[in-house]
């Protein structure tokens, strides 16, 4: 996919606002929050296999603290999944150089849009690798702050095996970034956020990377950098150190130089949502747009998941893969139905959206597989901004604790429930701590999957 000014703006979720003439909701224009002052624009950078939508709640919290929406962006890397060997091309995967180039282009686009001299970068996991690569190897003069959340700065493992892996502490990529007495670059302020032992990619034992009993050479301190401000923010998991409210506080405080006025997301009176439909060619999650996909949005009962009236939005994606905007009720739960060739019809059930968002990105559920044979209905509960931690969290699907979620260090972001055909049409509730979402079951025989997508 050739990167042009248009594709960069699309990936950052800004193009519809710039081209459609939509105005911001009144509550976004006159938010009763402290002014942003001289805080630089902020560009959020996602991790391995992910997309910009994971930063939705972080963007909302920034807006709730008076940062104008136009000074915030979240990048979609075209091919977010890392290569097995950084130097060897793989279909629909990216090298460290690929990500560095895309991030440089996104920084330039945000600077042009805002007129700012420098921007702050916030990265989750692999996104921090791209940030460090830009700051050290071209583009650091444009970066005022670099916040690295759960980034495996010294590797996920430190082995002679897989020498070309981007995540090998002994590999050329990380050895180059970490060379010298300081692991940061003067002129850019660096902050690292890490877990106190619950990060799946900062473990001393190789169990979670397929080699149980083999020392990884990495400890919980692996994300820390010499010369940076290094903070431990408690028993959070690998993703939570980027997306949890506790992480937001530290990110905001480091960039703005003061405590946030609000941790809770402040609601808007008018809410519009839109985003991208992206595909998984060859099974690899990408952020390549899918054309010809149909999207419908319904208001549903929070208690039963039943639809309440006709769809509030119905549309089809063009070549840019974008859908929306849909105007919704900020107090209503919603169902988003995604239909695209070669993928299951996916019924996304979501909690109410308190604020507008242009990064409500959609990827269809994974294809039905051998494990699904004989199931009448399938419901998947996902947690994009964290993992299910047992016994740390309350996790219930249809009133039971899932059997496919490992206990101990949180490692699983999805759980699947398969039910007989006789259950089709009834409701299933997913509960994660205080967030509760109810979905309707759909026939697996029609290649339909219900997906409960948690916000928190």
KOLLUMSE-978749 format. One record per residue: residue in one letter; x, y, z of N, C-alpha, C in turn. Coordinates in steps of 0.05 Angstrom, whole numbers, padded with zeros to 5 digits, always signed. Layout:
aXYZXYZXYZ
...
***
This chain:
x+00017-00024+00000+00000+00000+00000+00018+00025+00000
x+00015+00042-00021+00032+00065-00023+00021+00086-00003
x+00040+00098+00013+00032+00118+00032+00031+00145+00018
x+00008+00157+00018+00004+00184+00008-00006+00201+00030
x-00008+00227+00025-00019+00245+00045-00047+00236+00053
x-00063+00226+00033-00090+00218+00038-00091+00193+00056
x-00074+00173+00050-00075+00148+00066-00065+00153+00094
x-00046+00172+00097-00036+00178+00124-00059+00190+00141
x-00073+00209+00129-00095+00222+00143-00118+00202+00149
x-00123+00184+00130-00143+00163+00135-00135+00146+00158
x-00109+00138+00159-00100+00120+00180-00101+00133+00207
x-00098+00159+00207-00099+00174+00233-00127+00180+00241
x-00147+00173+00224-00174+00178+00231-00183+00206+00229
x-00169+00223+00212-00176+00251+00210-00189+00259+00184
x-00187+00243+00163-00195+00252+00137-00225+00259+00136
x-00243+00243+00147-00271+00251+00145-00277+00278+00157
x-00264+00285+00179-00268+00311+00192-00258+00333+00174
x-00236+00328+00159-00224+00349+00142-00239+00352+00115
x-00253+00331+00106-00264+00332+00079-00295+00334+00079
x-00308+00326+00100-00337+00324+00099-00351+00349+00109
x-00335+00367+00122-00348+00392+00132-00362+00388+00159
x-00358+00365+00171-00371+00360+00197-00359+00379+00218
x-00375+00390+00235-00365+00406+00257-00364+00390+00282
x-00346+00397+00300-00345+00383+00325-00370+00388+00342
x-00378+00368+00358-00401+00373+00376-00396+00398+00394
x-00416+00412+00401-00414+00436+00417-00399+00431+00443
x-00404+00407+00455-00391+00402+00480-00361+00398+00477
x-00352+00390+00452-00323+00387+00448-00310+00414+00443
x-00326+00433+00432-00315+00460+00427-00313+00476+00452
x-00331+00472+00471-00332+00489+00495-00330+00472+00520
x-00312+00453+00520-00311+00435+00544-00304+00451+00568
x-00318+00445+00590-00313+00459+00615-00290+00446+00630
x-00267+00448+00618-00243+00435+00629-00220+00455+00627
x-00198+00450+00641-00175+00468+00640-00164+00469+00611
x-00154+00492+00602-00142+00494+00575-00118+00477+00573
x-00112+00468+00548-00088+00451+00544-00062+00466+00546
x-00063+00493+00545-00039+00509+00547-00020+00503+00524
x+00006+00501+00531+00026+00496+00510+00032+00466+00507
x+00014+00449+00515+00018+00420+00512+00021+00414+00483
x+00041+00398+00475+00044+00392+00447+00022+00373+00437
x+00018+00372+00411+00000+00352+00400+00010+00324+00407
x-00009+00305+00409-00002+00278+00418-00010+00258+00397
x+00010+00241+00389+00005+00220+00370+00008+00193+00385
x-00013+00177+00384-00013+00151+00397-00005+00129+00377
x+00011+00110+00386+00023+00090+00368+00017+00063+00380
x+00003+00046+00365-00006+00020+00375+00016-00001+00373
x+00009-00025+00383+00029-00046+00385+00025-00068+00364
x+00038-00090+00368+00040-00112+00348+00012-00123+00342
x+00004-00122+00316-00021-00133+00307-00045-00117+00314
x-00042-00093+00326-00064-00077+00336-00072-00055+00316
x-00089-00037+00325-00097-00014+00309-00104+00009+00328
x-00110+00032+00315-00113+00057+00330-00136+00056+00350
x-00156+00039+00345-00180+00038+00362-00173+00033+00391
x-00151+00020+00397-00144+00014+00425-00140+00039+00441
x-00133+00061+00427-00128+00086+00441-00154+00103+00445
x-00177+00091+00439-00202+00107+00441-00206+00119+00468
x-00204+00103+00489-00209+00115+00516-00188+00135+00524
x-00163+00131+00515-00142+00150+00521-00148+00177+00507
x-00157+00176+00482-00165+00200+00467-00188+00214+00482
x-00207+00198+00491-00230+00210+00505-00221+00224+00531
x-00202+00212+00545-00192+00224+00570-00176+00249+00564
x-00161+00249+00543-00146+00274+00535-00166+00296+00529
x-00187+00290+00513-00207+00310+00506-00221+00319+00531
x-00227+00301+00550-00240+00308+00575-00224+00328+00592
x-00198+00329+00586-00181+00347+00601-00173+00372+00584
x-00190+00377+00564-00187+00402+00549-00168+00402+00526
x-00157+00379+00518-00140+00377+00495-00157+00377+00470
x-00155+00396+00452-00172+00396+00428-00169+00371+00412
x-00191+00361+00401-00191+00337+00385-00172+00339+00362
x-00170+00362+00350-00152+00366+00327-00123+00363+00333
x-00116+00364+00359-00087+00361+00367-00081+00333+00377
x-00099+00315+00371-00095+00287+00379-00098+00269+00354
x-00082+00248+00353-00084+00229+00331-00074+00202+00340
x-00085+00182+00327-00076+00154+00332-00070+00141+00305
x-00047+00131+00303-00037+00120+00277-00045+00091+00274
x-00052+00084+00249-00054+00056+00241-00030+00048+00224
x-00013+00030+00233+00007+00019+00215-00006+00001+00194
x+00003+00003+00170-00010-00012+00148-00010-00042+00155
x+00014-00053+00161+00017-00081+00169+00029-00081+00197
x+00012-00084+00217+00021-00080+00245+00036-00104+00256
x+00036-00127+00243+00048-00151+00254+00078-00152+00247
x+00095-00157+00266+00124-00158+00261+00131-00183+00245
x+00153-00181+00230+00164-00204+00216+00177-00223+00236
x+00179-00249+00229+00193-00268+00245+00223-00260+00246
x+00234-00252+00223+00261-00242+00221+00259-00215+00209
x+00269-00195+00223+00265-00167+00214+00276-00162+00186
x+00296-00177+00178+00310-00172+00153+00298-00188+00129
x+00278-00205+00135+00267-00223+00115+00238-00216+00110
x+00231-00209+00085+00204-00200+00079+00184-00223+00084
x+00160-00216+00094+00138-00234+00098+00112-00220+00089
x+00094-00234+00076+00070-00222+00067+00054-00210+00090
x+00045-00186+00087+00027-00172+00106+00039-00169+00134
x+00066-00168+00135+00080-00162+00160+00100-00139+00154
x+00108-00126+00175+00125-00102+00172+00152-00105+00186
x+00172-00092+00175+00198-00090+00188+00199-00066+00206
x+00220-00064+00221+00224-00040+00238+00228-00015+00220
x+00240-00018+00197+00243+00005+00179+00216+00013+00167
x+00199-00006+00161+00172+00000+00151+00158+00018+00171
x+00159+00010+00196+00144+00024+00217+00157+00052+00222
x+00183+00053+00221+00196+00079+00225+00187+00099+00203
x+00186+00090+00178+00178+00108+00156+00149+00117+00160
x+00131+00099+00167+00103+00106+00170+00100+00125+00193
x+00114+00121+00215+00112+00139+00238+00123+00166+00232
x+00145+00168+00217+00155+00194+00209+00135+00209+00192
x+00121+00196+00174+00101+00209+00157+00077+00218+00174
x+00070+00202+00194+00047+00210+00211+00055+00234+00229
x+00080+00235+00238+00089+00259+00253+00087+00284+00236
x+00097+00282+00212+00097+00305+00194+00068+00314+00189
x+00050+00295+00185+00022+00302+00179+00009+00316+00203
x+00015+00307+00228+00004+00320+00252+00016+00348+00255
x+00042+00351+00250+00054+00377+00252+00042+00397+00232
x+00038+00388+00208+00026+00405+00187-00002+00413+00195
x-00017+00394+00207-00045+00399+00214-00047+00419+00236
x-00029+00418+00255-00031+00435+00279-00012+00459+00279
x+00008+00459+00261+00027+00481+00261+00047+00479+00284
x+00047+00457+00298+00066+00454+00321+00094+00447+00312
x+00113+00456+00327+00141+00450+00320+00149+00421+00327
x+00137+00411+00349+00144+00384+00358+00118+00370+00368
x+00119+00344+00369+00096+00328+00379+00105+00309+00400
x+00086+00300+00417+00092+00280+00437+00082+00253+00426
x+00097+00232+00430+00090+00205+00421+00085+00187+00445
x+00064+00171+00443+00057+00152+00464+00054+00125+00450
x+00069+00105+00459+00069+00079+00446+00063+00057+00464
x+00047+00038+00455+00042+00013+00469+00059-00009+00457
x+00073-00024+00474+00088-00048+00466+00105-00043+00442
x+00101-00056+00419+00117-00053+00395+00117-00024+00385
x+00096-00009+00391+00095+00019+00383+00118+00034+00394
x+00127+00026+00418+00150+00039+00430+00176+00034+00415
x+00178+00010+00403+00201+00005+00386+00203+00025+00363
x+00180+00029+00350+00179+00048+00328+00187+00076+00337
x+00177+00084+00360+00183+00111+00371+00213+00113+00376
x+00225+00094+00389+00253+00095+00394+00269+00096+00369
x+00261+00081+00349+00274+00080+00323+00274+00107+00309
x+00251+00121+00310+00249+00147+00299+00266+00167+00313
x+00265+00167+00340+00280+00187+00355+00310+00183+00351
x+00319+00158+00349+00348+00154+00347+00358+00155+00318
x+00341+00147+00299+00350+00143+00271+00336+00161+00251
x+00328+00184+00259+00317+00203+00240+00289+00212+00248
x+00287+00237+00258+00261+00247+00266+00259+00256+00295
x+00280+00252+00310+00279+00258+00338+00276+00288+00344
x+00285+00305+00326+00281+00334+00330+00252+00342+00330
x+00235+00325+00319+00206+00331+00318+00191+00321+00343
x+00205+00307+00361+00192+00292+00383+00200+00305+00410
x+00180+00317+00423+00185+00330+00449+00185+00309+00472
x+00166+00290+00471+00163+00270+00492+00160+00243+00479
x+00171+00223+00492+00167+00195+00483+00159+00179+00507
x+00134+00169+00507+00124+00153+00528+00121+00124+00518
x+00134+00105+00531+00136+00077+00523+00122+00060+00543
x+00099+00048+00536+00083+00033+00554+00085+00003+00550
x+00098-00011+00568+00102-00039+00565+00119-00047+00542
x+00135-00029+00531+00152-00035+00509+00175-00054+00517
x+00179-00076+00503+00200-00094+00510+00227-00083+00502
x+00236-00063+00516+00260-00048+00508+00286-00064+00508
x+00286-00086+00524+00309-00104+00524+00302-00131+00514
x+00279-00133+00501+00271-00158+00488+00250-00172+00504
x+00236-00190+00490+00218-00209+00503+00234-00233+00513
x+00256-00237+00499+00276-00258+00506+00303-00249+00498
x+00324-00261+00509+00352-00254+00503+00366-00280+00498
x+00363-00290+00473+00373-00316+00466+00390-00316+00440
x+00405-00337+00436+00418-00341+00411+00399-00350+00389
x+00376-00363+00398+00355-00370+00379+00342-00345+00367
x+00331-00347+00343+00317-00325+00330+00333-00300+00330
x+00357-00300+00320+00374-00276+00322+00363-00252+00307
x+00346-00256+00287+00336-00234+00272+00310-00222+00282
x+00300-00233+00304+00274-00224+00315+00277-00196+00326
x+00258-00179+00320+00256-00152+00331+00255-00152+00362
x+00245-00175+00373+00240-00177+00402+00262-00192+00416
x+00284-00198+00403+00306-00212+00415+00326-00191+00426
x+00331-00191+00452+00350-00172+00463+00378-00174+00452
x+00385-00197+00440+00411-00200+00427+00411-00194+00397
x+00387-00187+00387+00385-00182+00358+00396-00155+00351
x+00402-00150+00326+00414-00125+00317+00397-00100+00322
x+00371-00103+00321+00354-00080+00325+00356-00069+00353
x+00352-00086+00373+00352-00077+00401+00381-00071+00410
x+00400-00085+00400+00428-00079+00408+00436-00051+00398
x+00426-00044+00374+00432-00017+00364+00418+00005+00381
x+00393+00000+00388+00378+00020+00404+00389+00023+00432
x+00400+00002+00443+00409+00002+00471+00439+00007+00474
x+00453+00012+00452+00482+00016+00454+00488+00042+00468
x+00510+00042+00483+00519+00066+00497+00512+00067+00526
x+00522+00088+00539+00518+00091+00568+00489+00099+00574
x+00476+00113+00556+00448+00121+00559+00432+00108+00537
x+00408+00099+00544+00390+00086+00525+00369+00105+00514
x+00372+00131+00520+00353+00151+00509+00369+00172+00495
x+00355+00189+00480+00368+00209+00463+00364+00237+00475
x+00385+00252+00480+00382+00279+00491+00364+00296+00473
x+00348+00313+00486+00330+00330+00472+00301+00320+00471
x+00297+00295+00476+00270+00283+00478+00267+00272+00506
x+00245+00280+00519+00240+00270+00546+00227+00242+00545
x+00239+00222+00559+00230+00195+00557+00217+00186+00584
x+00194+00172+00581+00181+00159+00604+00175+00131+00597
x+00181+00112+00615+00172+00084+00611+00153+00077+00633
x+00132+00063+00626+00112+00052+00644+00113+00022+00643
x+00114+00009+00666+00115-00020+00666+00099-00032+00689
x+00094-00057+00687+00079-00072+00707+00097-00082+00730
x+00085-00087+00752+00099-00099+00775+00095-00129+00774
x+00105-00141+00752+00106-00170+00751+00085-00184+00734
x+00064-00169+00723+00043-00183+00709+00044-00178+00679
x+00066-00168+00669+00069-00164+00640+00078-00191+00628
x+00061-00202+00609+00067-00228+00598+00093-00228+00581
x+00102-00205+00572+00126-00203+00556+00150-00193+00572
x+00148-00193+00598+00171-00186+00615+00172-00207+00637
x+00176-00232+00629+00176-00254+00648+00203-00269+00647
x+00212-00278+00670+00238-00292+00671+00237-00320+00660
x+00214-00332+00661+00211-00360+00650+00199-00358+00622
x+00208-00377+00605+00199-00376+00577+00172-00389+00571
x+00157-00396+00592+00132-00410+00588+00113-00395+00569
x+00111-00368+00572+00092-00353+00556+00102-00347+00528
x+00127-00355+00522+00137-00352+00494+00144-00380+00483
x+00131-00400+00494+00133-00427+00483+00156-00444+00493
x+00171-00435+00513+00194-00451+00523+00193-00452+00554
x+00174-00467+00565+00171-00468+00594+00197-00479+00607
x+00205-00467+00629+00229-00475+00643+00255-00464+00632
x+00254-00450+00610+00278-00438+00598+00279-00409+00606
x+00301-00400+00619+00303-00372+00626+00303-00354+00601
x+00287-00333+00602+00287-00314+00580+00310-00295+00580
x+00322-00291+00603+00343-00270+00605+00330-00242+00609
x+00304-00241+00613+00289-00216+00616+00275-00217+00643
x+00273-00194+00656+00258-00192+00681+00236-00172+00678
x+00221-00168+00700+00200-00147+00700+00211-00120+00695
x+00237-00116+00699+00250-00090+00694+00257-00085+00665
x+00252-00105+00648+00260-00103+00620+00251-00078+00605
x+00227-00067+00610+00218-00043+00596+00233-00018+00605
x+00247-00018+00627+00260+00007+00637+00284+00013+00619
x+00290+00039+00617+00312+00049+00601+00331+00066+00617
x+00357+00062+00614+00377+00080+00626+00374+00108+00615
x+00370+00127+00634+00367+00155+00626+00339+00165+00624
x+00319+00146+00626+00291+00154+00624+00279+00157+00652
x+00256+00169+00654+00239+00167+00678+00225+00141+00676
x+00230+00123+00695+00219+00096+00695+00200+00092+00718
x+00175+00086+00712+00154+00083+00732+00143+00055+00732
x+00138+00044+00756+00124+00019+00759+00096+00027+00768
x+00075+00018+00754+00048+00028+00760+00030+00006+00770
x+00042-00014+00783+00025-00034+00797+00021-00059+00782
x+00002-00075+00792-00003-00102+00781-00021-00100+00756
x-00012-00085+00736-00027-00083+00711-00014-00102+00691
x-00030-00110+00671-00019-00128+00651-00006-00113+00628
x+00003-00128+00608+00019-00117+00586+00004-00094+00572
x-00021-00097+00567-00036-00076+00553-00046-00054+00572
x-00053-00061+00596-00063-00041+00615-00043-00019+00621
x-00017-00025+00619+00003-00004+00625+00003+00018+00604
x-00013+00014+00583-00018+00035+00563-00046+00047+00566
x-00066+00030+00570-00094+00038+00567-00110+00041+00593
x-00099+00033+00615-00113+00035+00641-00114+00064+00650
x-00135+00072+00665-00136+00100+00675-00111+00108+00691
x-00099+00089+00705-00074+00095+00720-00052+00102+00701
x-00051+00089+00678-00031+00096+00658-00036+00123+00646
x-00062+00129+00640-00069+00155+00629-00059+00177+00648
x-00063+00174+00673-00054+00196+00692-00024+00202+00688
x-00008+00181+00686+00021+00185+00684+00028+00196+00657
x+00015+00187+00636+00020+00198+00609+00014+00227+00608
x-00010+00235+00617-00018+00263+00616+00000+00280+00633
x+00006+00271+00657+00022+00287+00675+00050+00292+00664
x+00062+00271+00650+00088+00274+00639+00089+00294+00616
x+00068+00293+00599+00068+00310+00576+00059+00339+00583
x+00038+00341+00599+00026+00367+00605+00041+00381+00628
x+00055+00366+00645+00069+00378+00667+00051+00384+00691
x+00027+00372+00692+00009+00375+00714-00010+00351+00716
x-00023+00349+00738-00043+00327+00742-00067+00332+00724
x-00079+00311+00713-00104+00315+00698-00127+00324+00716
x-00145+00340+00706-00168+00348+00722-00188+00326+00724
x-00189+00309+00704-00208+00286+00703-00193+00261+00695
x-00200+00239+00710-00192+00212+00701-00216+00200+00687
x-00240+00204+00698-00264+00193+00685-00270+00208+00659
x-00280+00194+00640-00287+00205+00614-00312+00222+00617
x-00310+00247+00607-00332+00266+00609-00350+00263+00585
x-00376+00259+00588-00394+00253+00565-00399+00278+00548
x-00406+00273+00523-00415+00294+00505-00445+00292+00501
x-00457+00314+00493-00486+00313+00488-00493+00301+00461
x-00475+00304+00441-00479+00292+00415-00456+00273+00409
x-00462+00250+00400-00441+00229+00395-00443+00219+00366
x-00421+00221+00352-00418+00209+00325-00395+00190+00325
x-00399+00167+00313-00378+00147+00311-00373+00139+00282
x-00348+00133+00276-00340+00124+00249-00313+00110+00252
x-00305+00098+00230-00279+00084+00231-00273+00070+00205
x-00254+00051+00207-00245+00035+00185-00254+00006+00187
x-00259-00006+00165-00261-00035+00164-00235-00046+00152
x-00221-00063+00167-00195-00073+00158-00196-00104+00157
x-00177-00115+00142-00178-00143+00136-00155-00159+00148
x-00157-00186+00145-00137-00204+00155-00128-00223+00132
x-00116-00213+00111-00108-00231+00089-00088-00252+00098
x-00093-00277+00091-00075-00298+00099-00075-00303+00129
x-00095-00292+00143-00096-00295+00172-00081-00274+00188
x-00067-00256+00175-00051-00236+00189-00068-00211+00193
x-00070-00201+00218-00085-00176+00223-00071-00153+00209
x-00085-00138+00192-00073-00115+00179-00092-00091+00183
x-00082-00068+00175-00099-00044+00175-00103-00035+00146
x-00103-00054+00128-00109-00049+00100-00140-00047+00097
x-00150-00026+00084-00179-00022+00082-00192-00043+00066
x-00217-00049+00074-00234-00068+00060-00256-00053+00047
x-00258-00055+00020-00280-00042+00005-00303-00061+00003
x-00327-00050+00000-00351-00066-00004-00362-00080+00020
x-00353-00072+00044-00364-00083+00069-00388-00068+00077
x-00408-00082+00087-00433-00069+00097-00432-00066+00127
x-00440-00043+00137-00440-00037+00165-00468-00027+00173
x-00480-00038+00194-00505-00029+00205-00501-00024+00235
x-00514-00003+00245-00512+00003+00273-00540+00005+00285
x-00545-00010+00307-00571-00011+00320-00568-00002+00349
x-00588+00011+00359-00591+00014+00388-00603-00012+00399
x-00592-00021+00422-00602-00046+00433-00607-00043+00463
x-00623-00060+00474-00628-00061+00503-00603-00070+00517
x-00595-00055+00537-00572-00064+00553-00577-00089+00570
x-00603-00095+00574-00610-00118+00590-00613-00143+00574
x-00623-00141+00549-00628-00165+00533-00612-00166+00507
x-00601-00144+00498-00587-00143+00472-00606-00141+00449
x-00632-00140+00454-00652-00138+00432-00651-00111+00419
x-00655-00111+00393-00654-00086+00377-00678-00069+00384
x-00673-00043+00384-00694-00023+00390-00698-00006+00365
x-00715-00016+00347-00721-00001+00323-00703-00007+00299
x-00705+00009+00279-00690+00006+00254-00661+00015+00259
x-00643+00008+00241-00615+00016+00245-00612+00047+00244
x-00595+00058+00261-00590+00086+00261-00569+00093+00240
x-00556+00072+00229-00537+00077+00207-00536+00051+00190
x-00535+00055+00164-00530+00033+00145-00514+00043+00123
x-00491+00031+00117-00474+00040+00096-00455+00019+00086
x-00441+00025+00064-00421+00007+00053-00395+00022+00049
x-00373+00008+00054-00347+00020+00052-00338+00023+00023
x-00324+00045+00017-00311+00049-00008-00283+00039-00008
x-00267+00049-00027-00239+00040-00029-00222+00047-00005
x-00231+00068+00010-00215+00076+00034-00223+00060+00058
x-00243+00043+00056-00250+00025+00079-00266+00039+00101
x-00273+00064+00097-00285+00079+00120-00315+00074+00120
x-00326+00075+00145-00355+00074+00149-00362+00097+00167
x-00388+00104+00166-00398+00125+00184-00398+00152+00170
x-00404+00173+00185-00410+00173+00214-00438+00165+00220
x-00442+00153+00244-00468+00146+00254-00473+00163+00279
x-00495+00176+00280-00502+00191+00304-00517+00173+00323
x-00508+00170+00348-00519+00151+00367-00526+00165+00393
x-00541+00151+00409-00549+00160+00435-00528+00152+00455
x-00516+00171+00470-00494+00165+00488-00502+00148+00511
x-00528+00143+00515-00537+00127+00538-00545+00099+00530
x-00544+00093+00503-00554+00067+00494-00531+00048+00486
x-00535+00023+00493-00517+00002+00483-00522-00001+00453
x-00502-00011+00439-00506-00013+00410-00496-00040+00400
x-00507-00047+00377-00498-00070+00361-00489-00060+00334
x-00465-00068+00326-00454-00061+00300-00452-00087+00284
x-00464-00089+00261-00463-00113+00244-00445-00108+00221
x-00424-00125+00219-00405-00123+00197-00408-00147+00179
x-00413-00141+00153-00415-00163+00133-00395-00157+00111
x-00377-00175+00106-00357-00172+00085-00351-00199+00073
x-00343-00200+00047-00337-00225+00034-00315-00241+00048
x-00319-00267+00050-00298-00285+00061-00295-00285+00091
x-00313-00273+00105-00311-00271+00135-00338-00276+00147
x-00339-00285+00172-00365-00289+00185-00379-00262+00188
x-00405-00262+00187-00421-00238+00194-00417-00234+00224
x-00406-00211+00231-00399-00206+00259-00417-00186+00272
x-00430-00194+00294-00448-00176+00309-00432-00166+00334
x-00422-00141+00332-00408-00129+00355-00428-00117+00374
x-00426-00125+00399-00442-00113+00420-00424-00096+00438
x-00432-00071+00441-00414-00051+00455-00430-00036+00477
x-00416-00028+00497-00427-00010+00517-00433+00017+00504
x-00449+00034+00518-00454+00061+00507-00428+00076+00502
x-00428+00092+00481-00405+00110+00475-00409+00137+00488
x-00393+00145+00507-00397+00171+00520-00389+00195+00503
x-00371+00190+00484-00361+00212+00467-00358+00202+00438
x-00355+00222+00420-00351+00215+00392-00324+00203+00387
x-00322+00187+00366-00297+00175+00359-00296+00169+00329
x-00272+00174+00317-00267+00168+00289-00250+00143+00287
x-00245+00129+00309-00228+00105+00308-00244+00080+00318
x-00269+00079+00310-00285+00055+00316-00279+00035+00293
x-00255+00024+00294-00246+00006+00273-00257-00022+00276
x-00263-00035+00254-00276-00061+00255-00260-00081+00239
x-00255-00104+00252-00244-00128+00239-00264-00150+00244
x-00271-00165+00223-00289-00187+00227-00278-00208+00246
x-00296-00222+00259-00287-00245+00276-00272-00265+00260
x-00256-00281+00273-00240-00302+00259-00259-00322+00247
x-00250-00336+00226-00267-00356+00213-00274-00378+00231
x-00297-00391+00226-00305-00414+00242-00285-00437+00236
x-00276-00451+00257-00256-00472+00254-00266-00499+00264
x-00248-00517+00265-00255-00545+00273-00267-00546+00301
x-00256-00529+00319-00266-00529+00346-00295-00520+00348
x-00305-00506+00327-00332-00496+00327-00352-00516+00315
x-00342-00538+00304-00359-00558+00291-00381-00567+00310
x-00406-00567+00301-00428-00576+00318-00440-00555+00335
x-00428-00532+00338-00439-00510+00354-00462-00497+00340
x-00484-00492+00354-00506-00478+00343-00502-00449+00342
x-00488-00439+00363-00483-00410+00365-00457-00406+00379
x-00443-00384+00371-00417-00378+00382-00417-00349+00392
x-00407-00344+00416-00404-00317+00426-00375-00315+00436
x-00362-00293+00428-00335-00288+00436-00335-00262+00452
x-00322-00262+00476-00319-00237+00491-00290-00229+00490
x-00285-00204+00481-00258-00194+00477-00253-00170+00495
x-00228-00167+00502-00219-00144+00518-00195-00131+00504
x-00199-00113+00485-00177-00103+00469-00156-00087+00485
x-00164-00075+00507-00146-00057+00522-00134-00070+00547
x-00135-00096+00547-00123-00111+00570-00128-00140+00567
x-00119-00155+00587-00123-00184+00587-00141-00191+00611
x-00152-00215+00609-00168-00225+00631-00149-00237+00652
x-00150-00227+00676-00133-00237+00697-00148-00252+00718
x-00143-00277+00721-00156-00293+00742-00135-00302+00762
x-00140-00298+00788-00165-00288+00801-00167-00258+00804
x-00149-00243+00792-00148-00214+00795-00175-00200+00788
x-00187-00209+00766-00212-00197+00756-00236-00214+00760
x-00259-00202+00759-00285-00217+00757-00290-00220+00727
x-00291-00245+00718-00295-00250+00689-00317-00272+00688
x-00340-00265+00677-00362-00284+00675-00374-00281+00647
x-00379-00304+00634-00392-00305+00608-00415-00325+00611
x-00439-00315+00607-00463-00330+00611-00464-00342+00640
x-00455-00325+00659-00457-00333+00687-00436-00351+00697
x-00416-00358+00680-00395-00376+00689-00367-00364+00683
x-00348-00371+00700-00320-00364+00695-00309-00380+00672
x-00298-00367+00651-00290-00381+00627-00267-00402+00633
x-00270-00425+00621-00250-00446+00625-00226-00442+00608
x-00228-00425+00587-00205-00422+00568-00188-00398+00575
x-00191-00386+00599-00174-00364+00608-00155-00374+00629
x-00129-00372+00623-00109-00381+00642-00108-00364+00667
x-00102-00377+00689-00099-00363+00714-00069-00355+00718
x-00065-00335+00735-00038-00326+00740-00033-00300+00724
x-00009-00299+00711-00002-00276+00695-00023-00274+00672
x-00036-00250+00669-00057-00248+00649-00045-00250+00621
x-00057-00269+00605-00047-00274+00578-00069-00274+00557
x-00094-00275+00565-00116-00280+00545-00133-00255+00543
x-00138-00246+00519-00155-00223+00514-00182-00231+00502
x-00186-00257+00499-00212-00266+00488-00220-00293+00500
x-00245-00297+00502-00256-00323+00511-00280-00330+00494
x-00283-00356+00488-00304-00365+00469-00323-00384+00483
x-00349-00380+00477-00370-00397+00488-00385-00409+00464
x-00388-00435+00463-00403-00449+00442-00428-00461+00455
x-00450-00456+00442-00476-00465+00453-00492-00480+00432
x-00511-00497+00441-00527-00513+00422-00546-00496+00407
x-00556-00506+00384-00574-00492+00367-00600-00483+00381
x-00608-00498+00402-00632-00492+00416-00630-00465+00431
x-00605-00455+00435-00602-00430+00450-00604-00405+00432
x-00605-00410+00405-00605-00387+00387-00629-00369+00393
x-00623-00343+00394-00644-00323+00400-00644-00314+00428
x-00632-00329+00446-00632-00320+00474-00609-00301+00479
x-00607-00290+00503-00587-00270+00510-00564-00284+00525
x-00540-00273+00521-00517-00281+00537-00503-00256+00547
x-00497-00255+00573-00484-00232+00585-00455-00237+00591
x-00439-00218+00583-00411-00218+00591-00406-00198+00612
x-00391-00206+00633-00385-00188+00655-00355-00187+00659
x-00344-00163+00658-00315-00159+00666-00315-00137+00687
x-00309-00145+00711-00309-00126+00734-00336-00111+00734
x-00335-00085+00728-00360-00069+00729-00373-00064+00702
x-00361-00074+00681-00373-00071+00654-00389-00095+00647
x-00414-00091+00639-00432-00112+00633-00445-00108+00605
x-00442-00127+00587-00453-00125+00560-00469-00150+00554
x-00493-00147+00543-00510-00169+00536-00513-00171+00506
x-00509-00195+00495-00511-00200+00466-00534-00220+00461
x-00543-00220+00436-00561-00240+00426-00545-00261+00411
x-00555-00286+00412-00541-00308+00398-00552-00310+00369
x-00534-00317+00351-00541-00319+00323-00532-00346+00312
x-00545-00356+00291-00539-00383+00281-00511-00385+00269
x-00495-00403+00280-00469-00408+00269-00471-00420+00241
x-00494-00434+00235-00498-00446+00209-00500-00425+00187
x-00506-00400+00195-00506-00378+00176-00480-00362+00176
x-00459-00374+00188-00433-00361+00191-00436-00334+00205
x-00449-00335+00228-00452-00311+00244-00440-00315+00272
x-00426-00295+00282-00414-00296+00308-00422-00271+00324
x-00430-00275+00349-00435-00252+00367-00409-00246+00381
x-00401-00220+00381-00376-00212+00393-00381-00190+00414
x-00377-00197+00439-00379-00177+00461-00352-00163+00463
x-00351-00137+00456-00326-00123+00457-00327-00103+00480
x-00310-00108+00500-00309-00092+00524-00295-00066+00518
x-00303-00044+00531-00290-00019+00529-00267-00017+00549
x-00270-00028+00573-00251-00025+00594-00232-00049+00596
***
